[in-house]
Amino acid sequence: MNQDGGGARGPIAYMARNGVAANLLMLFILIAGLFALRGLVQEVFPEISLDRVLVSVVYPGATPDEIEESIVLKIEEQIEGVEGLKHVRSTVSEGRGSVVAELNMGEDLNRALDDIKAQVDRIQTFPGGSERPEVSEVTNQQSVIRLVLYGDVSERTLKELAYRTEDALAALPVVSYVETTGVRDYEISIEVPLRRLRALGLTLGDIANAVRGGSLDLSAGSIATRDEEVRIRTTGQNYTQQDFEEIIILSRADGTVVRLGDIADVRDGFRDVDLIGRYRGEPAAYVEVFRTADEKVLEIVAAVEAHLEEEVVPSLPAGVALEIWNNDADILQSRLGLLVKNGFLGLALVLLALAIFLEIRLAFWVAVGIAVSFVGTFAVMSVLGVSINLMSLFAFILAIGIVVDDAIVVGENIYAERERGARGVVASIRGTRRITRPVIFAVLTTVVAFCPLFFIPSSIGRIIGEIPIIVMSVLLFSLLESLLVLPNHLSHLPARNGRPTRHKPHLIGRIQSGVESGLQRFIAGPLDRSLRFATGRPGVVIASGVAMIIVCVAMIPAGIIKVDFMPSVEGDLITASLEMPEGTPVQRTTDVARTLETTGYRALERLASGTGEEIDALLTGVNVTIGLPARQSGPGGAAADAASPQSNIAAVEFKLVSPEDRAVSAIDFQQAWREEVGVLPEAKSLGITAELISFGAPVHVELSHPDPGRLALIGDTLMARLQEFGGVFDIQADQDQGLREIQLDLLPEARTLGLTLDNLARQVRSAFFGNEALRVQRGREEMRVYVRLPEEERNAIADVETYQVRTPAGGEVPLGRVASVRFGNSPTTIRRKDGQRVLTVTADVNTAIVTGDEVTSQLESSVLPALAAASPGLSYAFGGEQQEQVESFGALFGGFALAMLAIYALLAIPFGSYSKPLIIMAAIPFGIIGAVLGHVILGLQMAIMSLFGVIGLSGVVVNDSLVMIDFIDERMRGGMSGREAIIEGAKARFRPIFLTSVTTFLGVAPLVFETSIQAQFLIPMAASLGFGILFATGVLMMIVPALAMVHHRVVEGIRVRRRAPVAAYQAPTAAG
């Protein structure tokens, strides 16, 4: 090559000489990224597709058994042939049945949605009283801000204020979807005493028909006159209590009439369900604002808060207050602020390291390259629909340390050329071209190493799916910038033996000189001796490395390092989920919920006294809901279907202030609350959790058996066995003893009176549940109008037996004479999976004592097989965290194996060797050792996020070995002996290897040592990468040369053996 660089050709040489082209390329990347940044969506967690389709059917008044037989079984059978189904899960409760079809990964959700809807529409045999099935996609639609309206006012006033607030917020330009929750539906109940019906010779069905016939608006077409078209319409739709009271039931020829209000009590009230919401001890209603499409959390919250302050709050009547219960903007800003702070701190540490080991201006241009790579990635995020959220920002932090590798290698090589006296463009072209091939393949191997994260099928895989997209994008932009832009910028730096344009500050110069001399002494001294030992006795070094791997791997099954699939990540909300026995009156459930609230206050007071804080400084508010379960949190917390309120369910929620403003952790409060509550013998189950992110219970077992009674006994046995495990608590099962049920069977005598089973059933349903006369659209609600007996005539068992049944002839007969009355039990909820009823047993664990994986392993190895042997027909499966773990680990290990094969291929191609890639990849296990030791040092448990870090680490570790082997090969081709080439090649690449390792560690170090509870979820992945690269760097400087020496000896031995027969053949020939 021409020494002045004038003869060098190719894109690298062209861009190095053409500053305009290089700067325009950089400017284009910056403009594209900054323009895209403005449109990126902001959210706490990425919005993901759950790959599930929901079929929901409402059947008012029907029992779970009835809905299962007449609706759910038909839907399951009809959709089982839809292509791509993984599981079909059904939940049946009173008045509602839902079927959730879970799809295999990669299936077309829209196609499956259409297919399932088409199959359900073919069912023509649903009961007459059921509503049309609704088929929809299950999403994790995220509530951006949740408001609570509360005060000592009537339920109707509170609901109308909530509706008014909903309308006001929905009118804001940045808000597209608002919903009022926690309130009962409106309902008009027309209650007619039985004695009045008898006196007038009427039935409830007659009243319902009269109401139906006296309340309607009906169009009758139009008349086309000469001048205009006139429409004809009969009007008479009733909407209010007064309207219905005026309906005429009977009329005589003399003009006398009987109006509905004369014989019935018409109540314009609420649906008779047990749903109670209380905030700060007063009735409450909730208004939630959701984010849809490309809307931004911060913009929505800012607009909502401003409108509340200016318009809504001032207009509230006296005695009613409004507070923000949950605000995603606060969560987003605090957590993103934490990550941004750690990101900038890591970047500053990286730049400091570069400035110390390299020239400041060289470090500056490397830093510019990092900025260009990051900004360019914003454009990729915009194209692929990636948002700004916790996962994407964490990916940027990971990339800080990784991204500088190629820039450091290129910059350091140019720096080395300048030290040898090359100037400007010559040094840039020569240094860059020398390192181009290993740098390109190094980046590609790192990109491949992150690919397995794309193929994790579980919920966590969808959540972290943005990490590889961002890391890969940053790496590829960095590669582009390092090869085509950085050489031009570094070409303007003066040669080391030329006169610098500016004098370095004295202090920085002294630090750089000191670091450089210290580094050279280390290379010439300890490193040289270590390399000579490794190449002289490679067997000892390799054996020691293998021993380290064995010891490290043995630490996990030995229990020295615990494995927990998903460590607990605490939030600001601590929730107690209460379930009382089936049939518990709502008042009793309310009393127990108040006890939980009181004990929660006591626990918080105890903790506050220990820290010297006031309880008001720790607590934002307390919310109590009776009738509905606690809302699920986290990215996977989408509810499959809206449950019907149940009188035996309650949730008590304590909302603490943000973690930065309190000394009491949510986990401490959770434990103290458990201690204060103690044992609640009257409760069926009680769980207290403070987790921000939940992928299910750590212990989750699904049992199935043909005999429901036997299944319940098996569930009780399993719960008893779980209680024997130390550290296992909150053991729950979703089985129920059912509610007492009065079952009626038509007697033969009834048929002599002309009564049919259908006639009997409809009369009893009308009396005790109600006869739905019609539905009226009043405002935003479709209000139902029911005709039934007064409550005092339908609230006792005797009322059923003495109820008078009307015969077709007009006579009346007591129910007991035409039907047998017996008692039975009916489940309140039925759960099914893949065509069978299932019972689910769950439990939480104290990870300081035992992990969910350890408990599950013992259940799988001994407890469950014993139960299966004792109960033929029993089948079981694991769900919750364990299901996530099995799916994640299976895909992860398979993907990792494929990634290793791809990395091997990428290494074999440039080296033209089948064996050298194995030497380079030998450093990977030692990176894993470093990751494990890092967890030991920090006291962390190995988790799924730890493995994600190990996968990314694999690509980074390979890079250092790749460059070292490339330089060793160069020296061998230059005529050096094998051993000297290995030693000199390793020494020559020590500085860039050391520097890339240090910068990778420093890039994630702030996050690794972050003490905030908000970062705990991400620390294991950062620790794997940071500590893994540090340990691997030290080991690979010994292992790789030792393996290279063994490889050289083997190759030389093969060559000698191949030459020996040739020499033996040639010797006699020459003698002859």
ABEGO torsion letter per residue (X at the ends): XBAAGAABBEAAAAAAABAAAAAAAAAAAAAAAAAAAAABBBBABBBBBAGBBBBBBBBBGBBAAAAAAAAAAAAAAAAAABBGBABBBBBBBBGBBBBBBBBBBGBBAAAAAAAAAAAAAABAABBAABBBBBBBBBBBBBBABBBBBBEBBBAAAAAAAAAAAAAAAAABAABABBBBBGBBBBBBBBBBBAAAAAAAGBBAAAAAAAAAAABBBBBAEBBBBAABBBBBBBBGBBABAAAAAABBABBBAAGBBBBAAAABBBBBBBBBBBBBBBBGGBBBBBBBBBBBEABBAAAAAAAAAAAAAAAAAAABBBGBBBBBABBAAAAAAAAAAAAAAAAAAAAAAAAAAAAAABBAAAAAAAAAAAAAAAAAAAAAAAAAGBBBBAAAAAAAAAAAAAAAAAAAAAAAAAAAAAAAGBBEAAAAAAAAAAAAAAAAAAAAAAAAAAAAAAABABAAAAAAAAAAAAAAAAAAAAAAAAAAAAAAAAAABBBAABBBABBBBAAAAAAAAAAAAAAAAAAABAAAAAAAAAAABAAAAAAAAAAAAAAAAAAAAAGABBBBABBBBBBABBBBBBBBBBGBBAAAAAAAAAAAAAAAAAAAAAAAAAAGBBAAAABAEBBBBBGBBBBBBEAAABBABBBBBBAABBBBBBBBBBAAABABBAAAAAAAAAAAAEBBAABABBBBBABABBAEBABBBBBBBABAAAAAAAAAAAAAAAAABBGBBGBBBABBAEBBBBBBBBBAAAAAAGBBAAAAAAAAAAAAAEBBABBBBBEABBBBBBBBBBAAAAABAAAAAABBBBBAAGBBBBAAAABBBBBBBBBABBBBBGGBBBBBBBBBBBAAABBAAAAAAAAAAAAAAAAAAABBGBBBBBBEAAAAAAAAAAAAAAAAAAAAAAAAAAAAAAAGBAAAAAAAAAAAAAAAAAAAAAAAAAGBBBBAAAAAAAAAAAAAAAAAAAAAAAAAAAAAAAGBBAAAAAAAAAAAAAAAAAAAAAAAAAAAAAAAABABAAAAAAAAAAAAAAAAAAAAAAAAAAAAAAAAAAAAAAAAAAAAAAAAAAAAAAAAAAAX
